[in-house]
């Protein structure tokens, strides 16, 4: 609860320094240069920072860092995730209008963006009992961005990456294990790529400030709800 109160206070404080009127951009001229701070609540609450920087052409750089906790049996673990990706986006009209069949050509407005991000995700888990493990895996995110960049906008995405977990070690079949053996905690990387489905609703308060609500779910982790502030630049 303290995390959410601090974040809400940050919203109003930062908003005082961003009292510019809404931009005159076209409604689908989405910003790919921003910094955001988010609080989330799932199995455990945590905080997340996101950074995006527009690059030449349709490219942009995306980076994020997230910290939360994990409870396994009676032990508490700190979990840190960092990711860096290169993204590319294109207006749906620009994409489809480039496709023609014979003498037939399409004329479609850019009412949404299609995007894909490719990169790596690093996860580290540790606690106070000298347990510290980490791993790195590929990370791919793709989706659609739509709405009004001067008002409400939405984003639907799918995040493809393996999910790292801390689990209690199981006794192999046909073996007899002691209580000490089965009480050991092991660090496990899920064997299959996890697909996280998410939806983001963003309200652009003015040219620089935006409030963000996000929800996501997957087969490995519980539903996650996020609330955040985004500074566009």
C-alpha positions, 0 to 999 in steps of 0.5 A: 500500500505504501508503494501505491501511495508514493507512486500516486504522490509522484504522479501529482508532483511530476504533473505540476512540472508538465502542465503543457497543453495537449499536442496538435499531433495526429491521433495515431502519432504515438510517442516512442520516447518516454520514461515510466514508473509503475507499481504492480501487484500479483503474487507479490507487489513490486516496482518497475521502471520502463524507458523507450527511445525513438531511433532513426526510421521506424526503430526504437530502443526499449529497456525495463527493470523490475523488482519484486519478491517471491515466497517459497515455503518459509523463505523470501527471495528477491527477484530482479528482472532487466530487459533490453530490446530493439523495436520496430513499428509501422502504421497499419496503413503504411504496411497494407498500402504497400501490398497490391494484387494486380491493378488493385491497391489498398488505401487504408489510414494509419489508425493503429501501429504494429510493433515487434521488439527483439532482445534479451531478458536477465533474471536474478534471484537471491535471498539472505541465506547465500542463495544467488542465481541468475540467467539470461534468455531471449525476449520477444514482444509483439502487438498493436497500439491504437487510439488517440495519442492526445487522449486515450490510447491502448496497446495489446501485446504478447510477450514471449520469454521463459519464466524463471522460478524458485521451486522446492526440489522433488525426490526422483522416482525410485529413490529414497530421499531424506527430509534434508534432500527434499527441503532443498530449494532449487532454481528452475528455468521453465522448460517452455517459452511462456506467453504473457498476454497483456493490455495497456490503457494510457491516458495522455493528460497533456503533451508530457504526462500520461497515466498508465493502467496495465494488466497481464496474465500467463500460464506460469505467473498469476495475473498482474495489475500495474498502475503507473506514470509515463513522461513523454519527451 
